[in-house]
Amino acid sequence: MARLPFLERTAADARGDLTSSKQQNGRKTAAPAPDLSGAFSSDGPLSAQRLVISVDAMGGDRGPAAVLDGVALAARGNPTLHFIIHGREAELVPLIAARKLTDRVSLRHADDVVTMHDKPSAVMRTGKATSMWSTIEAVREKEALVAVSCGNTGALMALSMLRLRKMPGVDRPAIASFWPSKNPSGYNVMLDMGADVRADARDLLTYAVMGAAYARNALGLKTPRVGLLNVGTEEHKGNAELKAAHELITQAAQNGDFAFVGFVEGNDLPGTRVDVIVTDGFTGNVALKTGEGTAKFAGELMREAFTSGILAKLGAILAMGALKRLKAKIDPRRANGGVFLGLNGTVVKSHGGADATGVAAAIELAARLAGLGFIDRLAARLALASASGQDAASVEAGDETQK
């Protein structure tokens, strides 16, 4: 796994890095595609410290065995990782021992499990004994740097907001995910993917700032290009909220150290025009599920086509290398992990049906963000954006201190 440059700064000097980074070509500095499913090098920034990851072992559709298979895969790839595993001790002890993880794992017993059918409000009231609550609590108490769970998305977001609280300046946190694209990095970032179905103009501005910070760190881009998802690229299209957001993001782009390309359409999601796609959670989640369904459908059609006859099978054999590369490119497991942005702590949501490869990808993404100190850098960016917004507001309203 390629080493990512330390592109962000902490709050003390976040403002000072803007001028120099604007003079560089962000497109030429893109890191390799974040194939987070394989072992990454121990000579990168992660090797400088012991990274503790808090993992909910009970939340996935495939059960704790699949989660611990993913933990084992990630552990083999990075010797600096240590894990706090949360769940039912009687089930987890033999699984941990069988995978020779005893020396890398601390076990936290939790009797209860958050199911996919549990309502977030109920989990918030009565979920203290669950593995998910325990997983988030480890980050809140500074015992772990990042939390990873395959469990109920709504409950995980609700508990994360309850225990970690929102960052200053954030009204609605967002879920950011990778979207395969033709860009040099191999992926675009899209948010919100379903944390909240609503988003007003100010929320979309916050998403733009957070998405740019995430792309800057996770994809290694100096100056990410941000686009606002709409039904067309013309400025007169869209509802009043989108038009207001367009104006706000345009004004914030300079201080936010990103390039705003304006409105983008659905066909830009996998394209090269943009690095970060901003939208509300309702639209983002529909787009995500549509993309997953379309990819699955296309794969099934291709499988049928290449097994329809002897000549088709021969063609498949001749094209085997190219087909494997295509499969790896669009394999959702390799970019598994939606990051909750806007909280006082990093939480990575793995797909509920993730196998060992997918879980390992989510863990390795969590480790990468922790190793880069992403949460502090994001807070610095949000503070800078908030300060810039207050300055703009004071100019528009008149400086009260001068009256």
Summary of the structure (lengths in Angstrom):
residues: 403
radius of gyration: 21.5
end to end distance: 56.9
largest distance: 85.3
contacts: 1462
relative contact order: 0.18
helix: 51%
strand: 15%
